[in-house]
Amino acid sequence: MSAKITVVRAAELRGRHGTYDVTVDGSSVGALKRSESLTREVAGGEHDVVVTRDDKHTSPHLAVDVADGEHLTLYASLISERAAYVRSPTRPSDHIVLTTDGSLNNADGTTGAPREARARVTLTVLGLLALVAGFVAPSGPLKHTAFVVFTVATAVGFYLTVRHMRHLYRSPRDG
């Protein structure tokens, strides 16, 4: 009996030019264009998967263990270290990651929500609570303070969201 390993290239805008070369156990499986996938039949056991675009954009070698009859799907994405939610101690440039859930969150191996994602959620909750307090509170300093807190939370949350989006959609030509 055999197992299957599928590598799916994400449809992200960043890194959209060119193809990603997929290698399983040192042998080439093929090249992936944006939003494509490749499947390789392998024997059950441990296998080494790596995805490269060029000398500068290479994923770390990922050792995966697949059982007979199992179908494992990996997602390849080009990420930017300039994004606050990804921090690699070993690579100073953009690089490709392989994940099992397609999420770029925690691509650096950490657990829990990324710091900026937690900050955006906290600001959203704080802003909504301040807005409700502003409408419920009687006229006076409490009402004024609640609307100031709402305005500041909204402004900072908007800034963090725009910053996050700029990192996700930055073109490779943006320097």
C-alpha positions in Angstrom: 0.0 0.0 0.0 1.2 3.6 -0.6 0.6 7.1 0.8 0.2 10.4 -1.0 1.8 13.8 -0.4 0.1 16.8 -2.0 1.7 20.2 -2.1 -0.6 23.1 -2.8 0.7 26.6 -3.8 -1.2 29.4 -2.1 -3.0 31.9 -4.2 -1.3 34.9 -2.5 -0.4 38.0 -4.5 3.1 38.1 -3.1 5.5 35.9 -5.1 3.0 35.4 -7.9 5.6 35.4 -10.7 7.4 32.2 -11.6 7.0 28.6 -10.4 7.8 26.8 -7.2 9.8 23.6 -7.7 8.7 20.7 -5.4 11.2 18.1 -4.2 10.3 15.0 -2.2 13.1 12.8 -0.9 15.6 14.5 -3.2 13.7 13.9 -6.4 11.8 16.5 -8.3 8.0 16.2 -8.3 7.3 19.1 -10.6 6.7 22.9 -10.7 3.8 24.7 -9.2 2.2 27.8 -10.6 -0.1 30.0 -8.4 -3.1 28.1 -7.0 -1.9 24.7 -8.4 -1.2 21.5 -6.6 1.0 18.4 -7.2 0.5 15.0 -5.7 3.2 12.3 -5.3 2.7 8.7 -4.3 5.2 7.6 -1.7 5.7 4.6 0.5 4.6 4.9 4.1 7.2 6.4 6.4 9.2 9.5 6.8 9.8 11.8 3.8 11.7 15.0 3.2 9.8 17.8 1.4 11.3 21.1 0.2 9.9 23.8 -2.1 12.2 26.3 -3.9 11.6 29.2 -6.2 15.2 30.3 -6.7 18.4 30.5 -4.6 16.9 33.2 -2.4 13.4 31.7 -1.8 13.6 28.2 -0.3 11.5 26.5 2.3 13.1 24.7 5.2 13.3 20.9 4.7 10.2 19.5 6.2 10.3 15.9 7.5 6.8 14.4 7.3 5.7 11.0 8.5 2.8 9.5 6.5 1.1 6.2 7.2 0.1 3.7 4.5 -3.1 4.9 2.8 -2.8 8.4 4.3 -3.1 11.5 2.1 -1.1 14.5 3.5 -1.6 18.0 2.1 1.0 20.7 2.6 0.6 24.3 1.7 3.5 26.4 0.2 3.4 30.1 0.7 6.0 32.9 0.2 6.1 35.0 3.3 7.7 38.3 4.2 9.7 38.7 7.3 8.7 42.3 7.3 5.3 41.1 8.5 5.2 41.3 12.2 3.6 37.9 12.6 6.6 36.0 11.1 10.0 36.1 12.7 12.8 33.8 11.5 16.0 33.7 13.4 17.9 32.2 10.5 16.8 33.9 7.3 17.0 37.7 6.8 15.0 37.6 3.5 11.6 36.5 2.4 11.2 32.8 2.2 8.8 29.9 1.5 7.1 28.0 4.3 5.3 24.7 4.3 2.4 24.3 6.6 -0.3 21.6 7.1 -3.2 24.0 7.5 -2.5 26.7 4.9 -2.3 29.3 7.6 0.6 31.7 7.8 0.0 32.2 11.5 2.6 30.6 13.5 4.8 29.8 10.5 7.8 30.6 12.7 6.9 27.6 15.0 5.3 29.6 17.8 2.0 28.7 19.3 -0.9 31.0 20.1 -2.2 33.9 18.2 0.3 36.4 16.7 0.9 39.5 18.8 -0.7 41.9 16.3 -3.7 39.7 15.9 -4.3 39.7 19.6 -3.8 43.5 19.7 -6.4 44.0 16.9 -8.9 41.8 18.8 -8.3 43.6 22.1 -8.7 47.0 20.4 -12.0 45.9 18.8 -13.4 44.7 22.1 -12.2 47.8 23.9 -13.7 50.0 21.2 -17.1 48.3 21.2 -17.2 48.5 25.1 -16.4 52.2 25.0 -19.0 52.8 22.3 -21.7 51.1 24.3 -20.6 52.9 27.5 -20.7 56.2 25.6 -24.3 55.6 24.5 -25.5 54.3 27.9 -23.7 56.8 30.2 -25.4 60.1 31.1 -24.0 63.3 29.8 -20.8 64.3 31.5 -17.1 63.3 31.7 -17.8 59.5 31.5 -19.6 59.9 28.2 -16.8 62.1 26.8 -14.1 59.7 28.0 -15.9 56.7 26.5 -16.0 58.3 23.0 -12.4 59.4 23.2 -11.4 55.8 24.1 -13.6 54.5 21.2 -11.9 57.0 18.8 -8.4 56.1 19.9 -9.0 52.3 19.8 -10.5 52.6 16.3 -7.6 54.7 15.0 -4.9 52.3 16.4 -6.9 49.3 15.2 -7.2 50.7 11.7 -3.4 51.5 11.6 -2.6 47.9 12.6 -5.0 46.5 10.0 -3.6 48.6 7.2 0.0 47.7 8.3 -1.0 44.0 8.2 -2.6 44.3 4.8 0.4 46.1 3.3 2.7 43.2 4.3 0.3 40.6 2.8 -0.1 42.3 -0.5 3.4 43.8 -1.0 4.8 43.1 -4.5 8.3 41.6 -4.8 9.2 44.7 -6.8 8.4 47.0 -3.8 11.9 46.6 -2.5 
